[in-house]
Amino acid sequence: MKAFLEKFNTFILVIIVLVAMALGGLRLMKIQIVDGTDYLNQTKTPYISKQVINATRGEIVDINSKSIVENKVAFCVIIENAFFPPDNTKANEILNKTVKILKEYNYDYIESIPISFEKPYTFKENREDDIEKLKALINLNVYATAENCIDKLIDDYDISDKYTDEEIRIIAGIRYEMLLKNFSISNKFILAQDVSTDVVTKIKEMGLELSGVDIAEEPIRSYTQVDIIPHEIGTVGPIYAEEYEELKYKGYALNDTVGKSGIEYAMEDYLRGRNGIREIATLNGTVVSSKITQNVTPGNTIKLTIDSEFQRKVQGVLDDFIKYLNDTPKYKNVNAGSIVVLDAKTGAVLALATAPTYTIDEYINNYDEILQRPNTPLINRATDGLYRPGSTFKTISATAGLNEGIVTSSSTFFCGKTYKFHDITVGCTGYHSNINVIRSIQVSCNIYYYELSQRLGIDKLTEYAQLYGLGQSLGLESGDSAGYIANPDTFERLGLDWTIGQLLQAAIGQSEVAVTPLQLASVACTIANEGVRYKPYLVDSIYNYTMTEQIKKTESVIASQINLNYDGIYDYIKQGMILAAQNTPSGEYSLNGLGFDVAIKTGTPQQDSRVQDSVFIGFAPADDPQIAFAGIIEGGTNSKYMVRKIIDAYFFDNHTSS
């Protein structure tokens, strides 16, 4: 019986094998005979893949078409995911070797991890958003330390302790950068930009040891005038993973560059251009054809309203005046301020100076070092510095009083140097006796405006301040701060108590009021145009890449207009400002003998019990304004001395207005 079962099992096994062989034969016959033609055709049909051709980004030029930002083709060290070892140990060794090559030729690798390079590791200052992003990307809680973050990267990417502390930190930083930039098969990683042919040669020589590392020619931003309005020009950068979810619907590829700040960001839609598409056909691993199915359209060129030379001179006026003050012991620590110059007929920005400042190449290459500099040079004081306007605000109070019929040119208030209002007593800088609006502007009488403010009330002061553009963004393309106006709403928002005496301070530009130098220049421009306020703008026009065709021209826009109820209102204000301009010392700072009158109003707003700023607004020529301007020196004095230098730079120093 046992022998029978063994024979039966063997028989069944033979049958199964024979059936399997028969089925296999039938399948093979189908492939060779029935489907053979189809498979043969597939070997003759090329595989089509698409390759994105990056568009050249548009350039940025000044009003005279002089280049500020352009493009150049540079050698970049890249890492391609498809050829980069998935094994962390091998990959880390490749990163280490590649960085050594870069260091040998004094090139930096790209890294932005917000952690110190040396132990004990600490988070870098003023990088709160970047620190939060770091912790989220590597899955650590909000309480994680810098040391925790580096340890997590070491664990995640198997960074061996055979490396030195410096090498470990380098590899960890690069690994984070690759994570941040979503390194993947479809998204190569740029490790270093604009390297020399020596680096290219070395990396090519070591190609077998550096799997995944290659050289690519990439267009990069080149800055021909690094000192021209760097805050407004802004920067470009890669698309991060979290940005791509939104940008991909606008036609961006993951490897594209986008504007991150300033004009680069604001004018992104014009600057970006349109990528091209190349279709590549391969057959049996060999390229058989390549054709462009969508042409590349380069980005547009942005022409600014800025004249580079005039901008440079105005920045020099500011820097030189600060140095002049530093020679006096009392003002040796003064080092910050701003000047803004507008075209009085259109609102176009002619100059934006801020101190301290930086150059755009410093920002790109030494951002962390700039962060550590005193007096926050990253703040563009021209558009985002917030200050009390002081007595320059009296021009607004005077406008309200005259236009509401509360005072006329001949109305007077008595100034006896002190002024009692309910239970408070305030003072003036002088004893002016009976004084009218023209002289009140000339000598900057506080008591005149204390009296006027009671008749106006805070609502009217607020209304006219808003008509002049205070308490709101003016809409500059690169961005500007709104500030705020002294009134009960502001006090409530700030958690402060509005007292009756604040009305008096509001009328002379004190109290809780904050304006930008750009807003102050806009106030001057509005006075020059007798109540018509133009929107300031920085972009003059847009051209195609080669500047052979104008696509768009910026037209001046009236942002608001004060409807005048009486004749001559601005004649009186201008007269007071002209008289104020005549009160300048003889010599290099004098505003007399120019061949035309200048109109100015100064202020010395108190920032706290110890510090007061020096502010001015104005326009010239007074009878036919060409430029309107404003300036401030933080903790300084006599900022009006800069006015003559601004006028000389515009009208007399071989500068031709556009």
C-alpha positions in Angstrom: 0.0 0.0 0.0 2.8 2.4 0.8 4.5 1.7 -2.5 1.3 2.4 -4.4 0.9 5.8 -2.7 4.4 6.8 -3.6 3.9 5.8 -7.3 0.5 7.7 -7.3 2.1 10.9 -5.9 4.9 10.7 -8.4 2.3 10.3 -11.2 0.4 13.4 -10.0 3.6 15.4 -9.8 4.6 14.4 -13.4 1.1 15.5 -14.6 1.4 18.9 -12.9 4.8 19.5 -14.5 3.6 18.5 -18.0 0.6 20.8 -17.7 2.8 23.7 -16.5 5.2 23.1 -19.5 2.3 23.0 -21.9 0.9 26.3 -20.5 4.3 27.9 -20.7 4.7 26.8 -24.3 1.4 28.3 -25.2 2.4 31.6 -23.6 5.7 31.6 -25.3 4.0 30.9 -28.6 1.6 33.8 -28.1 4.5 36.2 -27.3 6.5 35.0 -30.3 3.8 34.5 -32.9 0.6 36.3 -31.9 2.1 39.4 -30.0 5.5 39.3 -31.7 4.6 42.1 -34.0 3.5 44.4 -31.2 6.7 43.9 -29.2 8.8 44.5 -32.3 7.0 47.7 -32.9 7.6 48.8 -29.3 11.3 48.4 -29.8 11.0 50.7 -32.8 8.9 53.4 -31.1 10.9 56.1 -29.2 10.2 57.1 -25.6 9.2 60.8 -25.4 10.2 62.8 -22.3 9.8 66.5 -21.6 12.5 68.8 -20.2 11.8 72.3 -18.8 13.9 75.1 -20.3 14.2 77.8 -17.6 13.3 81.3 -18.8 15.7 84.1 -18.2 14.5 86.4 -15.5 13.8 90.1 -16.4 16.3 92.7 -15.5 16.0 95.9 -13.4 17.3 99.2 -14.6 17.3 102.8 -13.4 15.4 105.7 -15.1 18.3 106.1 -17.6 18.2 102.4 -18.5 21.4 101.8 -16.5 21.5 98.3 -15.2 21.0 97.6 -11.5 20.2 93.9 -11.7 21.0 91.6 -14.6 21.7 87.9 -15.3 24.8 85.9 -16.0 25.4 82.2 -16.7 27.4 80.6 -14.0 28.8 77.2 -13.2 26.9 75.7 -10.3 27.7 72.5 -8.3 24.5 70.4 -8.2 23.4 67.1 -6.8 21.0 64.9 -8.7 18.8 62.6 -6.7 18.6 59.9 -9.4 22.4 59.3 -9.1 22.9 60.2 -5.4 23.4 57.1 -3.2 20.3 56.2 -1.1 22.7 54.8 1.5 23.3 57.7 4.0 26.9 56.6 4.8 28.0 56.7 1.2 26.0 60.0 0.6 27.6 61.7 3.6 31.1 60.8 2.4 30.3 62.4 -1.0 29.0 65.6 0.6 32.1 65.8 2.8 34.5 65.3 -0.2 32.6 67.9 -2.3 32.7 70.5 0.4 36.5 69.9 0.8 36.9 70.7 -2.9 34.8 73.9 -2.5 36.9 75.0 0.5 40.1 74.2 -1.3 39.2 76.9 -3.8 37.6 79.3 -1.2 34.0 78.7 -2.2 31.1 78.5 0.2 28.3 75.9 0.1 24.7 76.9 0.4 23.3 76.6 3.9 20.6 78.5 5.8 20.1 76.4 9.0 19.6 79.0 11.8 22.1 77.4 14.1 25.6 78.5 15.1 28.5 76.7 13.5 30.5 76.2 16.6 29.7 74.2 19.7 27.9 74.7 22.0 25.2 75.0 19.3 22.8 77.9 19.7 20.0 79.3 17.6 20.9 82.4 15.6 19.3 85.7 16.7 16.3 87.3 14.9 15.6 84.0 13.0 12.4 83.0 14.9 10.5 82.0 11.7 13.4 79.9 10.4 13.8 78.2 13.7 10.1 77.3 13.9 10.3 75.9 10.3 13.4 73.9 11.2 11.8 72.2 14.2 8.7 71.4 12.1 10.6 69.9 9.2 12.7 67.5 11.4 9.7 66.7 13.6 10.8 68.2 16.9 8.6 69.9 19.4 8.7 73.7 20.0 10.9 73.3 23.1 13.7 71.6 21.2 17.2 73.2 21.6 19.7 73.9 18.8 21.7 70.9 20.2 18.5 68.7 19.9 18.1 69.8 16.2 21.7 68.9 15.3 21.4 65.6 17.1 18.2 64.8 15.3 19.8 65.4 11.9 22.8 63.3 12.9 20.4 60.4 13.8 18.1 60.8 10.7 21.0 60.8 8.3 23.4 58.4 10.0 26.2 61.0 10.3 29.2 59.0 11.6 31.2 60.1 14.6 34.3 59.4 12.5 34.0 62.9 11.2 35.3 65.9 13.0 32.8 68.3 14.8 33.2 70.7 11.9 32.5 68.0 9.3 29.5 66.8 11.2 28.1 70.3 11.4 28.7 70.8 7.7 27.0 67.6 6.7 24.0 68.3 9.0 23.6 71.8 7.6 23.6 70.5 4.0 21.2 67.7 4.8 18.8 70.2 6.3 19.1 72.5 3.3 18.3 69.5 1.0 15.3 68.8 3.1 14.3 72.4 3.1 14.5 72.6 -0.7 12.7 69.3 -1.2 15.6 67.4 -2.8 14.1 64.7 -5.0 14.3 63.1 -8.4 12.5 65.9 -10.0 14.2 68.6 -8.0 18.0 68.9 -8.1 19.9 70.5 -5.3 22.3 73.4 -5.9 25.1 73.1 -3.5 27.3 76.1 -4.7 26.8 78.8 -7.2 29.2 80.6 -9.6 32.2 78.5 -9.0 35.5 78.7 -11.0 36.7 76.4 -13.8 39.2 75.0 -11.3 36.3 73.6 -9.2 34.5 72.4 -12.3 37.7 70.5 -13.4 38.3 69.0 -10.0 34.7 67.7 -9.6 34.8 66.2 -13.1 38.1 64.5 -12.3 36.6 62.9 -9.2 33.4 62.0 -10.9 33.6 58.3 -10.0 33.9 59.2 -6.3 31.2 61.8 -6.3 28.1 59.9 -7.5 25.2 62.3 -8.1 27.4 65.5 -8.0 27.7 67.4 -11.3 28.2 70.8 -12.8 25.4 72.7 -14.4 25.3 76.1 -16.2 22.6 78.1 -14.5 21.5 81.7 -14.9 22.0 83.6 -11.7 21.3 87.2 -10.6 24.2 89.6 -11.1 24.1 93.0 -9.3 25.9 95.7 -11.3 25.1 98.5 -8.7 25.0 96.9 -5.3 24.5 100.1 -3.4 21.3 101.4 -5.2 18.2 101.0 -3.0 19.1 97.4 -1.9 16.0 97.2 0.4 13.7 98.0 -2.4 15.4 95.9 -5.0 15.0 92.8 -2.9 16.2 89.3 -3.6 15.3 86.1 -5.4 15.5 82.5 -4.1 14.4 78.9 -4.7 10.8 77.7 -4.4 10.4 75.9 -1.1 8.2 72.9 -0.8 5.4 74.7 1.1 5.4 77.5 -1.5 5.2 75.1 -4.4 1.7 73.9 -3.6 0.4 77.4 -4.5 2.9 78.3 -7.2 2.6 75.1 -9.3 -0.9 76.3 -10.3 0.7 79.4 -11.8 2.9 77.4 -14.0 6.1 77.3 -11.9 8.5 74.4 -11.9 9.9 73.2 -8.6 13.4 74.3 -9.7 12.3 77.9 -10.7 13.6 81.0 -8.9 11.1 83.4 -7.5 11.2 86.9 -6.0 11.4 86.9 -2.2 11.3 90.6 -1.3 11.2 94.1 -2.7 10.7 94.8 -6.4 11.8 91.2 -7.2 8.8 90.0 -5.3 6.3 92.8 -6.2 7.0 92.6 -9.9 7.3 88.8 -10.0 4.6 88.4 -12.6 6.5 90.6 -15.1 10.0 89.5 -14.2 9.6 85.7 -14.2 9.1 85.0 -17.9 7.7 81.8 -19.3 9.6 78.5 -19.3 10.1 76.6 -22.5 9.6 72.8 -23.2 12.0 70.5 -25.0 10.7 67.1 -26.1 13.5 64.4 -26.1 12.9 61.1 -27.9 15.1 58.1 -26.9 15.2 54.7 -28.5 16.9 51.8 -26.7 18.7 54.3 -24.5 19.9 56.5 -27.3 18.6 60.0 -28.0 17.1 60.0 -31.5 15.6 63.5 -31.6 15.2 66.7 -29.6 12.9 69.5 -30.4 11.5 72.6 -28.6 7.7 72.4 -28.5 7.3 75.6 -26.4 9.6 78.5 -26.9 11.1 80.3 -23.9 9.9 83.8 -23.2 12.3 85.8 -21.1 11.0 88.0 -18.3 10.3 91.7 -18.8 12.7 94.5 -17.8 11.6 96.8 -15.0 12.6 100.5 -15.3 12.6 102.3 -12.0 12.0 106.0 -11.3 15.4 106.2 -9.6 18.4 107.9 -11.1 21.3 105.9 -9.8 23.7 108.8 -9.6 21.2 111.1 -7.8 20.3 108.2 -5.4 24.0 107.7 -4.6 24.4 111.5 -4.0 21.4 111.6 -1.6 22.7 108.6 0.3 26.0 110.4 0.5 24.3 113.6 1.9 22.8 111.5 4.7 26.0 109.6 5.5 28.1 112.7 5.4 25.8 114.6 7.7 25.8 111.8 10.2 29.6 111.9 10.2 29.5 115.7 10.6 27.3 115.3 13.7 29.6 112.5 15.0 32.5 115.1 15.3 30.5 116.8 18.1 30.8 114.9 21.4 27.0 115.4 22.1 26.1 113.6 18.8 29.0 111.1 18.6 26.5 108.2 18.8 24.1 109.5 16.1 24.1 107.0 13.3 20.6 106.6 11.9 18.3 108.5 9.6 16.6 108.8 6.3 15.9 111.1 3.3 13.1 110.7 0.7 12.9 112.8 -2.5 9.8 112.7 -4.7 9.0 114.2 -8.1 6.6 117.0 -7.0 4.6 116.8 -10.2 3.9 113.0 -10.3 4.8 111.4 -6.9 7.5 109.3 -8.6 10.3 108.3 -6.1 13.6 110.0 -7.0 15.6 108.9 -4.0 15.3 106.7 -0.9 18.2 107.0 1.5 18.5 105.1 4.8 21.2 104.8 7.4 22.6 102.5 8.4 22.3 100.4 5.3 24.0 97.6 3.4 24.8 96.5 -0.1 22.8 93.8 -1.9 25.9 91.5 -2.1 26.4 91.9 1.6 22.8 90.9 2.2 23.2 87.8 0.1 26.6 86.7 1.3 26.7 88.0 4.9 23.0 88.1 6.1 23.8 86.8 9.5 26.6 89.4 10.0 24.2 92.2 9.0 21.8 90.9 11.6 24.4 91.5 14.3 25.2 95.1 13.3 23.9 97.8 15.6 20.8 100.0 14.8 19.1 97.3 12.6 20.3 98.2 9.1 17.8 95.6 7.7 15.0 98.2 8.4 14.5 100.5 5.5 13.9 103.7 7.5 12.7 105.6 4.4 9.6 103.4 4.1 9.3 101.5 7.3 10.9 103.7 10.0 8.2 105.1 12.3 8.7 108.5 13.9 6.8 111.3 15.4 6.6 114.1 12.9 6.9 116.9 15.4 6.3 120.4 14.1 6.1 119.3 10.5 2.6 118.2 11.4 1.7 121.9 12.0 1.2 122.2 8.2 -1.6 119.7 8.5 -3.2 121.5 11.4 -2.9 124.8 9.6 -4.6 123.3 6.5 -7.5 122.0 8.7 -7.9 125.4 10.5 -7.8 127.4 7.3 -10.0 125.1 5.3 -12.6 124.7 8.0 -12.8 128.5 8.3 -11.7 128.5 11.9 -8.8 130.9 11.1 -7.9 133.2 8.3 -4.6 134.6 7.2 -5.1 137.6 9.5 -6.5 135.7 12.5 -4.2 135.8 15.5 -3.7 133.9 18.8 -1.7 135.2 21.7 1.5 133.4 22.6 2.9 134.3 26.0 5.4 131.4 26.1 3.2 129.4 28.4 -0.3 128.1 27.9 -2.8 126.8 30.5 -5.3 124.2 29.4 -7.7 123.0 32.1 -5.4 121.6 34.8 -2.2 121.4 32.7 0.3 124.0 31.6 2.3 123.7 28.5 4.9 125.9 26.9 6.3 127.3 23.6 9.8 127.8 22.4 9.4 131.5 22.3 7.3 134.5 23.3 5.5 135.4 20.0 2.7 137.7 21.2 -0.2 137.9 18.7 0.7 135.6 15.9 -1.0 134.6 12.6 -0.8 131.3 10.7 2.0 132.4 8.4 4.3 133.4 11.2 3.2 130.4 13.3 4.7 128.2 10.6 7.8 130.4 10.2 8.7 130.4 13.9 6.9 127.1 14.7 4.8 128.5 17.5 3.3 125.7 19.7 0.7 127.8 21.4 -0.9 128.9 18.2 -1.7 125.2 17.5 -2.7 124.5 21.0 -5.4 127.1 20.6 -6.3 126.0 17.1 -6.6 122.3 18.2 -9.4 123.1 20.7 -11.5 124.7 18.0 -10.8 121.9 15.5 -11.2 118.9 17.7 -9.5 115.5 17.3 -11.9 114.3 14.6 -11.0 117.1 12.2 -7.3 116.7 12.9 -7.6 113.0 12.1 -9.6 113.6 9.0 -7.0 116.0 7.5 -4.1 113.8 8.6 -5.7 110.9 6.7 -6.2 113.1 3.6 -2.5 113.8 3.7 -1.9 110.0 3.8 -0.9 109.4 7.4 -2.0 106.3 9.2 -2.1 104.2 6.0 0.2 102.5 3.6 0.8 104.7 0.6 1.0 101.7 -1.8 4.6 101.8 -2.8 5.4 98.7 -5.0 8.1 97.4 -2.7 5.9 98.0 0.4 5.7 100.7 3.1 4.4 100.9 6.7 1.1 102.5 7.6 2.0 104.0 11.0 -0.8 105.6 13.0 -2.4 108.9 14.0 -2.8 110.2 17.5 -6.5 109.9 18.4 -8.7 107.9 20.8 -8.9 104.9 18.5 -5.1 104.6 18.4 -4.8 104.9 22.2 -7.4 102.2 22.7 -5.6 99.9 20.3 -2.3 100.6 22.1 -4.0 100.0 25.5 -3.5 103.6 26.6 -5.8 106.2 28.2 -6.7 109.2 26.0 -6.6 112.3 28.1 -7.7 115.8 27.3 -4.1 117.1 27.0 -3.4 114.6 24.1 -5.4 116.9 21.8 -2.8 119.6 22.2 0.1 117.3 21.6 -1.6 115.7 18.5 -1.8 119.2 16.9 2.0 119.7 17.0 2.9 116.2 15.9 3.6 114.7 19.3 1.6 112.2 21.3 1.1 108.6 20.0 1.6 109.3 16.3 4.0 107.5 14.0 4.8 108.4 10.4 7.4 107.3 7.8 9.8 109.6 6.0 8.0 108.5 2.8 4.7 109.8 4.3 6.4 113.1 5.3 7.7 113.5 1.8 4.2 112.9 0.5 2.9 115.6 2.9 5.4 118.0 1.4 4.3 116.9 -2.1 0.7 117.5 -1.3 1.3 121.0 0.0 3.3 121.7 -3.2 0.3 120.6 -5.2 -2.2 122.5 -3.1 -4.1 119.6 -1.6 -3.6 117.1 -4.4 -1.9 113.9 -3.0 -0.2 111.7 -5.6 0.4 108.0 -4.9 4.2 107.5 -4.7 5.6 104.9 -7.1 9.0 103.3 -7.8 8.3 101.6 -11.2 8.5 104.0 -14.1 7.7 101.5 -16.9 8.0 97.9 -18.0 9.7 96.8 -21.2 10.3 93.5 -23.0 13.6 91.9 -22.1 15.7 93.6 -24.8 13.9 97.0 -24.0 12.9 97.3 -27.7 9.2 97.5 -26.8 7.4 99.3 -23.9 4.7 97.1 -22.4 3.4 99.4 -19.6 4.0 103.0 -18.4 3.1 104.0 -14.9 0.8 107.0 -14.8 0.5 109.3 -11.9 -2.5 108.6 -9.7 -4.3 111.0 -7.4 -4.7 109.2 -4.1 -6.8 111.9 -2.4 -7.6 115.5 -2.8 -8.5 118.2 -0.2 -11.5 120.1 -1.5 -10.6 123.7 -0.8 -13.4 125.8 0.8 -11.5 129.1 0.6 -9.0 130.8 -1.7 -5.3 131.2 -0.8 -5.1 128.5 1.8 -1.9 127.0 0.5 -0.5 130.5 -0.3 -0.4 131.2 3.4 1.1 127.8 4.3 3.8 128.2 1.5 4.6 131.7 2.7 5.3 130.4 6.2 7.5 127.6 4.8 9.4 130.0 2.6 10.1 132.3 5.5 11.2 129.2 7.5 13.7 128.3 4.7 15.2 131.8 4.9 16.2 131.1 8.5 19.2 129.1 7.6 22.8 130.0 8.3 24.9 131.6 5.6 27.4 129.5 3.8 27.1 125.9 2.6 23.8 125.3 4.3 22.0 128.5 3.2 18.8 128.2 1.3 19.1 131.8 0.1 20.7 133.0 -3.1 19.8 129.9 -5.1 17.9 131.9 -7.7 14.6 130.5 -6.4 12.8 130.2 -3.1 12.7 127.0 -1.1 9.8 126.0 1.2 10.5 123.9 4.3 9.1 123.1 7.8 11.2 121.6 10.5 10.5 119.7 13.7 12.2 118.4 16.8 9.9 115.6 18.0 10.5 114.2 21.5 10.9 110.5 21.3 11.4 110.1 25.1 12.5 112.1 28.0 16.1 112.1 26.8 16.1 111.9 23.0 14.6 114.1 20.3 14.9 113.7 16.6 15.4 116.3 13.9 12.9 116.3 11.0 12.3 118.4 7.9 9.9 118.5 5.0 9.9 120.8 2.0 9.9 121.4 -1.8 11.7 123.4 -4.4 11.4 125.7 -6.2 8.6 127.1 -4.1 6.8 128.8 -6.9 7.0 125.8 -9.3 7.9 122.7 -7.3 10.0 120.1 -9.1 11.0 118.0 -6.0 9.4 117.4 -2.6 11.5 115.9 0.2 11.6 114.9 3.8 14.4 113.7 6.1 15.0 112.7 9.7 18.1 112.2 11.9 17.5 110.0 14.9 18.7 111.7 18.1 20.3 114.5 16.0 20.0 118.2 15.3 19.8 120.6 12.4 18.7 118.1 9.8 17.6 121.1 7.7 21.3 121.5 6.8 20.9 118.6 4.4 18.3 120.4 2.3 20.9 122.6 0.5 22.9 119.5 -0.3 19.8 117.7 -1.7 19.0 120.8 -3.9 22.5 121.0 -5.1 22.6 117.3 -6.0 19.3 117.6 -8.0 19.6 121.0 -9.7 23.3 121.9 -9.9 25.5 118.8 -9.7 25.2 117.8 -13.4 21.9 116.0 -12.7 19.2 116.2 -15.3 15.7 115.6 -14.0 13.7 113.1 -16.0 
